[in-house]
Amino acid sequence: MIKIARRFLNWWAALAALLLMGVQVACDLYLPTVTANLIDKGIMQKDLHYVWQIGGVMLLVAFLGLLAAMGNVFFASTQGMKVGERIRNAIYQRVLHFSTNEMVRFSSSSLITRSTNDIVQIQNVMLQMMRMMLQSPIMLVGACVMAYSREPRLTRVLAISLPVLVVAVIVVMYLAMPYFRVMQRKVDNINRVFREGLTGVRVIRAFNQDQREQDRFRKVNEDYTRVGFRAFSLMSFMFPIMTLVLSMTNVGIIWYGGRLIAGRSMQVGNLITFMTYANQILMSFMMLSFIFFFIPRAQVSAKRVNAVLDQPISVSDLPVGQLEPLKKDQPTSLQFKDVDFRYDGAQHLALRDLNFKVTAGQTLAIIGGTGSGKSTLVNLIPRLFDIERGQILVNGQDIAKMSQHDLHSLISITQQKAVLFSGTVRSNLAFGNPAASDEQMWRALEVAKAADFVKEQGGLDIKVEQDGGNFSGGQRQRLAIARTIIKPAAVYVFDDSFSALDFKTDAQLRLALKEDELVSQAVTVIVAQRISTVADADLILVLDDGQVVGQGTHEELAAHNPVYQEIINSQLQEGDDGREA
């Protein structure tokens, strides 16, 4: 928590809240003393002028305390929310720079919990820290001093009640804290199952597994509820314990104080003042004890948030002085030199000894069986992973020595899963090129063979639901391809982006890509399963178990490469001989 506060808290605002809280506490502690004087010197002496005079002072002190309390609440609440805002921004920015290795370590459901529930816990404690967490101990100490200075003999009652409260709080906290620590992990489980249910709802319905998923969610929900019930049930014992001790303390003070008054050794005002201070002491202790319930939860949340913020990023730029500037006059090319790649923690290489080069206007096609490493290879081009050995050169520059910002300005990619953002077709295309005109957007849609259905549904401003849920798989792919080609780039990558298209649309789209002025001047990389999709490429890589087992044109590979021949034979039954009719 200290680390979070140091990083995100505005200390000037916190200091203002602390000063205002000090004024409020001083006013609260001063009022009982004024009340005692009002009773003893005014009411008991029947001095009406003194009553009005002291009454005015009390109103002034109470009003000052009210203003200080309002100011303290303002600064505390705004800073509490600002801290949450800053942490959420920091986590989001951090996650955007995560490589796949970091995303695997922190699951999506856990990251959602950390950026919502965990931050709420931290916000609440930050608010309480600037309110009750500092106010309670100051009030507790101040009230004890004032009570003792007013009537030392009555403090014997507090000497009995306070240890009882301390023991009760320690016992309840000892029993409840383990449950609070477990609750955050249970929230992760709920988010995970709920998210899987939302993203996989069509699969669930298709396999008629509705009841199974409902039972699965009910199980984790009941698990969380059971832990929360135990934690808050134990915590709820504090209310009756506090009430009982407070009531018994007041009874003891009145009984003992009444005897002292009857013996004319204490004034009535002192009794009322001491009771007020006793209530402040016990209420401050009660507030302080409740804060201790939330601190462990917030501490767990702070550790989880710090784990994200402090996680080293495996793919990062070199120090500024060692980075190579982007050379814009270099001829367009993509080259792999002796590249090996291994996933984090894996024993075996996922890709090994990759060597090839393509230049402007050429198309590189990558084909191979499932798990052969096709998507892994193309993910190395935008440096989503760092390689273990070798070099990857874009326009003759080593991508490891370029800033990721410069590298990504040279590359435009359509991932294996077509991802669309909620908004409109226009906003999704602008994601690829914010400065694109309507004419450029329609050009990209024409090349991607998406213009017809976009026009039919209302044009560039038609709504796109989250993940493109209001479009078919083929339409989503074509919109994603349009977003890719609208961006001016040196390398265009299509990672199995034609899989949802029929053969005719596939052929028309690839022909349009070749004829497009922007794409035809760049390097095009296509990952595909179909022979027909890769047959016209200038260079075809055949991958098998992470190795290039053949490279060349379609005719060369079809004549001499056994793996490529096997792929052709497996697709002949589907009427795909590798060429368009």
C-alpha positions in Angstrom: 0.0 0.0 0.0 2.8 2.4 0.8 4.3 1.8 -2.7 0.9 2.5 -4.3 0.5 5.7 -2.2 4.0 6.9 -3.1 3.4 6.3 -6.8 -0.1 7.6 -7.3 -1.2 9.8 -4.4 -1.1 13.6 -4.7 0.7 14.4 -1.5 -0.4 18.1 -1.5 -4.0 17.1 -1.5 -3.4 14.4 1.1 -1.6 17.0 3.3 -4.6 19.4 2.9 -7.0 16.6 3.9 -4.8 15.8 7.0 -4.7 19.5 8.1 -8.4 19.9 7.7 -9.0 16.6 9.6 -6.8 18.0 12.4 -8.9 21.1 12.6 -12.1 18.9 12.7 -10.6 16.7 15.5 -9.5 19.8 17.5 -13.1 21.2 17.3 -14.6 17.8 18.3 -12.3 17.6 21.3 -12.8 21.2 22.4 -16.6 21.0 22.4 -17.1 18.7 25.4 -14.9 21.0 27.5 -17.0 24.1 26.5 -20.1 22.0 27.3 -18.8 21.4 30.8 -18.1 25.1 31.4 -21.6 25.9 30.0 -23.2 23.5 32.6 -21.0 24.3 35.6 -20.6 28.0 35.2 -23.7 28.9 33.2 -26.6 26.6 33.9 -25.7 25.7 37.5 -24.9 29.3 38.4 -28.0 30.5 36.4 -25.8 33.0 34.5 -27.8 33.5 31.3 -25.3 35.9 29.8 -22.5 33.3 30.2 -24.9 30.7 28.6 -25.4 32.8 25.5 -21.7 33.7 25.3 -20.5 30.1 25.5 -23.4 29.0 23.3 -22.1 31.3 20.6 -18.6 30.0 21.0 -20.0 26.4 20.7 -21.8 27.3 17.5 -18.7 28.9 16.0 -16.5 25.9 16.9 -19.2 23.5 15.5 -19.4 25.4 12.3 -15.7 25.5 11.9 -15.5 21.8 12.5 -18.3 21.3 9.9 -16.3 23.3 7.3 -13.1 21.3 8.1 -15.0 18.0 7.8 -16.5 19.0 4.5 -13.1 20.0 3.2 -11.5 16.8 4.4 -14.2 14.7 2.8 -13.8 16.6 -0.5 -10.0 16.1 -0.6 -10.2 12.5 0.7 -12.9 11.4 -1.7 -11.5 13.1 -4.8 -8.0 11.8 -4.1 -9.4 8.3 -3.4 -11.1 8.3 -6.9 -8.1 9.9 -8.5 -5.8 7.2 -7.2 -8.1 4.6 -8.7 -8.1 6.5 -12.0 -4.3 6.7 -12.1 -3.9 3.0 -11.2 -6.4 1.9 -13.9 -4.6 4.1 -16.5 -1.2 2.7 -15.5 -2.4 -0.9 -15.6 -4.0 -0.4 -19.0 -0.9 1.2 -20.5 1.3 -1.5 -19.0 -0.9 -4.3 -20.3 -0.8 -2.8 -23.8 3.0 -3.2 -23.8 2.8 -6.8 -22.5 4.1 -9.5 -24.8 2.3 -12.8 -25.1 4.6 -14.2 -22.4 3.2 -11.7 -19.8 -0.4 -12.2 -21.0 0.0 -15.9 -20.3 1.3 -15.3 -16.8 -1.6 -13.0 -16.0 -4.8 -14.4 -17.3 -7.4 -12.1 -18.9 -9.8 -12.8 -16.0 -7.2 -12.0 -13.4 -6.2 -8.7 -15.2 -9.9 -7.7 -15.2 -10.2 -8.4 -11.5 -7.0 -6.5 -10.8 -8.2 -3.4 -12.8 -11.7 -3.4 -11.2 -12.2 -5.2 -7.9 -8.6 -4.8 -6.6 -8.5 -1.1 -7.4 -11.8 -0.5 -5.7 -10.3 -2.1 -2.5 -7.3 0.2 -2.8 -9.6 3.3 -3.4 -11.6 2.5 -0.3 -8.6 2.2 1.9 -7.0 5.4 0.4 -10.3 7.2 1.3 -10.4 5.8 4.8 -6.7 6.5 5.3 -7.3 10.2 4.8 -10.4 10.1 6.9 -10.8 7.5 9.6 -7.4 5.9 9.5 -5.7 9.1 10.6 -8.7 10.7 12.4 -9.4 7.7 14.7 -5.9 7.3 16.3 -5.6 11.1 16.7 -9.1 11.3 18.2 -8.4 8.3 20.4 -5.2 9.7 21.9 -6.6 13.2 22.1 -9.8 12.1 23.8 -7.8 9.9 26.3 -5.7 12.9 27.3 -8.7 15.3 27.6 -10.7 12.7 29.6 -7.8 12.1 32.0 -7.1 15.8 32.4 -10.8 16.4 33.1 -11.4 13.6 35.6 -8.6 11.0 36.2 -10.7 8.9 38.6 -13.3 7.9 35.9 -10.5 6.6 33.6 -10.6 3.4 35.7 -13.8 2.4 33.8 -12.0 2.8 30.5 -9.1 0.8 31.8 -11.5 -2.1 32.0 -13.5 -1.6 28.8 -10.6 -0.9 26.3 -8.7 -4.2 27.0 -12.0 -6.0 26.4 -12.4 -4.3 23.0 -8.7 -5.0 22.1 -9.1 -8.7 22.8 -12.4 -8.9 20.9 -10.9 -7.2 17.8 -7.8 -9.4 17.8 -9.8 -12.6 18.1 -12.3 -11.6 15.3 -9.5 -10.4 13.0 -7.4 -13.5 13.6 -10.4 -15.7 12.5 -11.7 -13.5 9.6 -8.5 -12.4 7.9 -7.7 -15.7 6.1 -11.1 -15.6 4.5 -10.6 -12.1 3.2 -7.3 -13.1 1.6 -8.9 -16.0 -0.2 -11.8 -13.8 -1.5 -9.7 -12.1 -4.2 -8.8 -15.4 -5.8 -12.4 -16.5 -5.7 -13.3 -13.3 -7.6 -10.7 -14.3 -10.3 -12.5 -17.6 -10.6 -15.9 -16.0 -11.1 -14.5 -13.6 -13.7 -12.8 -16.5 -15.5 -15.8 -18.7 -15.7 -18.2 -15.8 -16.6 -15.9 -14.6 -19.3 -15.5 -18.1 -20.8 -19.3 -18.4 -20.8 -19.8 -15.1 -22.6 -17.1 -15.7 -25.3 -18.1 -19.3 -25.8 -21.9 -18.9 -25.7 -22.4 -20.2 -29.2 -20.2 -23.3 -28.6 -22.1 -23.9 -25.3 -25.5 -23.8 -27.2 -24.2 -25.8 -30.1 -23.1 -28.7 -27.8 -26.2 -28.3 -25.6 -24.1 -27.7 -22.5 -26.1 -24.9 -21.0 -26.8 -26.8 -17.8 -23.2 -27.8 -17.4 -22.0 -24.2 -17.7 -24.7 -23.0 -15.3 -23.6 -25.6 -12.8 -20.0 -24.7 -13.3 -20.7 -21.0 -12.7 -23.0 -21.8 -9.7 -20.2 -23.8 -8.2 -17.6 -21.0 -8.3 -20.3 -18.4 -7.3 -21.3 -20.5 -4.3 -17.7 -21.0 -3.4 -17.1 -17.2 -3.3 -20.4 -16.7 -1.4 -19.4 -19.3 1.2 -16.1 -17.6 1.9 -17.6 -14.1 1.9 -20.4 -15.3 4.2 -17.9 -16.7 6.7 -15.7 -13.6 6.6 -18.5 -11.1 7.0 -20.3 -13.2 9.6 -17.2 -13.1 11.8 -16.9 -9.4 11.1 -20.5 -8.8 12.0 -19.8 -9.9 15.6 -18.0 -6.6 16.1 -21.2 -4.6 16.0 -22.9 -6.2 19.0 -19.6 -6.5 20.9 -18.9 -2.8 20.4 -22.5 -1.8 21.3 -22.4 -3.9 24.5 -19.0 -2.6 25.6 -20.1 1.0 24.8 -23.3 0.6 26.8 -21.6 -1.0 29.7 -19.0 1.7 29.7 -21.6 4.4 29.9 -23.4 2.6 32.7 -20.1 2.3 34.6 -19.3 6.0 34.1 -22.7 7.1 35.2 -22.7 4.8 38.3 -19.2 5.8 39.4 -19.6 9.4 38.4 -23.0 9.6 40.2 -21.3 8.4 43.4 -18.6 11.1 43.0 -21.2 13.8 42.4 -23.3 12.6 45.4 -20.1 12.9 47.5 -19.6 16.5 46.1 -16.2 15.6 44.8 -17.1 16.1 41.1 -19.2 18.5 39.1 -22.1 17.4 36.8 -20.4 19.1 33.8 -17.3 16.9 34.3 -19.5 13.8 34.2 -21.2 14.8 30.9 -17.8 15.8 29.4 -16.1 12.6 30.4 -19.0 10.5 29.0 -18.6 12.4 25.7 -14.9 11.8 25.6 -15.5 8.1 26.5 -17.9 7.8 23.6 -15.3 9.4 21.3 -12.6 7.0 22.6 -14.7 3.9 22.0 -16.1 5.1 18.7 -12.6 5.9 17.5 -11.4 2.5 18.6 -14.3 0.9 16.8 -13.6 2.8 13.6 -10.0 1.9 13.8 -10.7 -1.7 14.3 -13.0 -1.8 11.2 -10.3 -0.2 9.2 -8.0 -3.1 10.1 -10.4 -5.4 8.4 -10.0 -3.7 5.1 -6.3 -3.1 5.2 -5.4 -6.8 4.7 -7.7 -7.0 1.7 -6.3 -3.8 0.3 -2.8 -5.1 0.9 -3.5 -8.2 -1.0 -5.0 -6.1 -3.8 -2.0 -3.7 -3.8 0.4 -6.7 -4.2 -1.6 -8.0 -7.1 -1.7 -4.5 -8.8 2.1 -4.0 -8.1 2.7 -7.4 -9.6 1.3 -6.1 -12.9 2.9 -2.7 -12.8 6.3 -4.2 -11.8 6.3 -7.1 -14.2 9.3 -6.9 -16.5 8.4 -6.8 -20.2 10.2 -9.5 -22.1 10.0 -7.6 -25.4 11.4 -4.1 -24.9 13.4 -1.4 -26.7 17.1 -0.9 -26.3 18.2 2.2 -24.4 17.5 5.4 -26.5 21.2 5.9 -27.3 21.5 2.4 -28.8 18.4 2.5 -31.0 18.9 2.8 -34.7 16.8 5.6 -36.3 14.3 4.6 -39.0 15.9 4.8 -42.4 13.1 5.7 -44.8 15.2 5.6 -48.0 16.0 1.8 -47.7 14.6 -0.6 -50.3 11.6 -2.6 -49.1 12.6 -6.1 -48.0 12.0 -8.8 -45.3 14.8 -11.2 -44.4 15.3 -13.9 -41.8 18.9 -14.9 -41.0 19.6 -18.1 -39.1 16.6 -17.5 -36.8 15.8 -19.8 -33.8 12.9 -19.2 -31.5 11.9 -20.8 -28.2 8.7 -20.1 -26.2 9.4 -19.0 -22.6 10.1 -22.0 -20.5 10.0 -24.5 -23.3 12.6 -27.2 -23.7 12.5 -27.4 -27.5 12.8 -24.8 -30.2 9.5 -23.8 -31.8 11.3 -22.6 -34.9 14.9 -23.3 -36.0 17.3 -22.2 -38.7 15.0 -20.0 -40.7 16.6 -18.3 -43.7 14.8 -16.5 -46.5 14.4 -13.1 -48.1 11.7 -11.3 -50.1 11.7 -7.9 -51.6 9.3 -5.2 -52.7 6.4 -6.5 -54.9 7.0 -10.1 -53.9 4.6 -12.4 -52.0 5.8 -14.8 -49.4 3.4 -17.7 -48.6 3.8 -19.9 -45.6 2.1 -23.3 -45.5 2.3 -26.4 -43.3 0.4 -28.6 -41.0 -1.3 -27.6 -37.8 1.3 -26.8 -35.2 4.1 -26.4 -37.7 4.9 -22.9 -36.5 3.2 -20.7 -39.2 1.6 -18.2 -36.9 4.6 -18.2 -34.6 6.8 -17.2 -37.6 4.6 -14.2 -38.6 4.4 -13.1 -35.0 8.1 -12.7 -35.0 7.9 -10.1 -37.8 6.2 -7.3 -35.7 8.4 -8.6 -32.8 5.6 -9.9 -30.6 8.3 -12.3 -29.3 12.1 -12.0 -29.2 14.1 -14.6 -31.0 16.8 -16.7 -29.4 19.3 -16.5 -32.2 19.8 -14.9 -35.6 18.4 -11.7 -37.1 15.1 -10.4 -38.6 15.6 -7.5 -41.0 12.9 -5.2 -42.3 14.1 -2.9 -45.0 17.7 -4.0 -44.1 17.4 -2.9 -40.5 17.6 -5.4 -37.5 14.2 -5.1 -35.8 15.8 -5.7 -32.4 17.7 -2.4 -32.8 14.7 -0.4 -33.9 12.1 1.1 -31.6 8.8 -0.9 -31.6 7.0 2.3 -32.6 9.2 2.6 -35.8 8.9 -1.1 -36.5 5.1 -1.2 -36.2 4.9 1.8 -38.5 6.4 -0.4 -41.3 4.1 -3.4 -40.7 0.4 -3.9 -41.1 -1.0 -7.2 -40.0 -4.3 -9.2 -40.0 -4.2 -11.7 -37.1 -5.4 -15.3 -37.3 -8.6 -14.2 -35.4 -10.3 -11.3 -37.0 -10.7 -8.7 -34.2 -13.1 -5.8 -34.7 -13.8 -3.1 -32.1 -17.2 -1.8 -31.1 -18.1 1.4 -33.0 -18.6 1.7 -36.8 -16.9 0.5 -39.9 -15.4 3.9 -40.3 -13.9 3.9 -36.8 -12.5 0.4 -37.4 -10.8 1.4 -40.6 -9.5 4.6 -39.0 -7.8 2.3 -36.5 -5.5 1.3 -39.3 -5.1 4.9 -40.7 -6.6 7.7 -38.7 -6.0 10.2 -41.5 -7.8 8.1 -44.2 -10.4 9.8 -46.3 -13.7 8.2 -47.2 -12.3 7.6 -50.7 -9.4 5.6 -49.2 -11.7 3.7 -47.0 -13.9 2.6 -49.9 -10.8 1.7 -51.9 -9.7 -0.6 -49.0 -13.1 -2.1 -48.8 -13.2 -2.7 -52.6 -9.8 -4.5 -52.5 -11.0 -6.6 -49.5 -14.2 -7.4 -51.3 -16.2 -5.9 -48.4 -17.7 -2.9 -50.2 -20.9 -4.6 -51.4 -22.2 -5.7 -48.0 -21.1 -2.5 -46.3 -23.1 -0.5 -48.9 -26.1 -2.8 -48.5 -26.1 -2.3 -44.7 -25.8 1.5 -44.8 -22.3 2.6 -45.5 -19.2 3.5 -43.5 -21.2 4.5 -40.4 -23.0 1.2 -39.9 -22.7 -0.1 -36.3 -20.1 -2.7 -35.5 -20.9 -4.6 -32.3 -18.2 -5.9 -29.9 -15.9 -8.4 -31.7 -18.0 -7.8 -34.9 -20.8 -10.0 -33.6 -23.3 -8.6 -36.1 -21.2 -9.8 -39.1 -20.4 -13.3 -40.4 -17.0 -14.8 -40.1 -16.1 -14.0 -43.7 -17.4 -10.5 -43.4 -15.3 -9.9 -40.2 -12.2 -11.3 -42.0 -12.7 -8.9 -45.0 -13.2 -5.9 -42.7 -10.1 -6.8 -40.9 -8.2 -7.2 -44.2 -9.5 -3.7 -45.3 -8.2 -2.2 -42.0 -4.8 -3.8 -42.8 -4.4 -2.6 -46.3 -5.6 1.0 -45.6 -2.4 1.5 -43.6 0.6 2.5 -45.7 3.3 -0.1 -44.8 6.4 -1.9 -46.1 5.2 -5.3 -45.1 1.6 -6.6 -45.1 1.0 -9.8 -43.2 -2.1 -11.9 -43.5 -2.1 -14.7 -40.9 -4.6 -17.3 -42.2 -6.9 -14.4 -43.0 -8.7 -16.0 -45.9 -9.9 -19.2 -44.1 -13.5 -18.1 -43.9 -13.8 -17.1 -47.5 -15.0 -19.2 -50.3 -12.6 -20.1 -53.2 -14.0 -17.5 -55.5 -13.8 -14.6 -53.1 -10.4 -15.8 -52.0 -9.1 -15.7 -55.5 -10.7 -12.3 -56.3 -9.3 -10.8 -53.1 -5.7 -12.0 -53.8 -5.9 -10.7 -57.3 -7.1 -7.3 -56.0 -4.2 -7.3 -53.6 -1.7 -7.8 -56.4 -3.3 -5.0 -58.4 -3.5 -2.5 -55.6 -1.0 0.2 -56.0 -0.1 0.4 -52.3 0.2 -3.3 -51.6 1.9 -4.2 -54.8 4.9 -2.0 -53.8 5.3 -3.8 -50.5 6.2 -7.2 -49.2 3.2 -9.4 -48.8 3.2 -12.4 -46.3 0.4 -14.8 -46.5 -0.2 -17.8 -44.1 -2.7 -20.3 -45.4 -3.9 -23.8 -45.4 -5.1 -24.0 -49.0 -2.8 -24.7 -51.8 -4.9 -22.4 -54.1 -4.2 -19.5 -51.7 -0.4 -19.8 -51.8 0.1 -21.2 -55.4 0.7 -17.8 -57.0 3.2 -16.6 -54.4 6.8 -15.7 -55.5 8.2 -17.7 -52.6 6.5 -20.5 -50.7 7.9 -21.8 -47.3 6.8 -25.3 -46.3 7.0 -25.7 -42.5 7.0 -28.9 -40.6 7.7 -29.1 -36.9 9.2 -25.7 -36.8 11.6 -26.2 -39.7 11.6 -25.1 -43.3 11.5 -28.4 -45.2 11.1 -26.7 -48.6 11.0 -23.3 -50.2 10.5 -22.2 -53.8 7.6 -21.7 -56.3 4.5 -23.8 -56.5 5.8 -25.7 -59.5 9.2 -26.4 -57.9 7.7 -27.7 -54.7 4.9 -29.7 -56.4 7.6 -31.5 -58.4 10.2 -32.2 -55.7 9.0 -31.6 -52.1 7.3 -34.6 -50.4 5.6 -32.5 -47.7 4.1 -30.1 -50.2 3.0 -33.0 -52.4 1.3 -34.6 -49.4 -0.6 -31.3 -48.8 -1.7 -31.2 -52.5 -2.9 -34.8 -52.4 -4.9 -34.2 -49.3 -6.7 -31.3 -50.9 -7.4 -32.9 -54.3 -10.5 -34.6 -53.0 -11.9 -31.1 -52.3 -11.3 -30.1 -55.9 -8.3 -27.8 -55.1 -5.5 -28.5 -57.5 -3.6 -25.4 -56.6 -4.7 -23.2 -59.4 -7.8 -21.1 -60.1 -10.0 -22.2 -63.0 
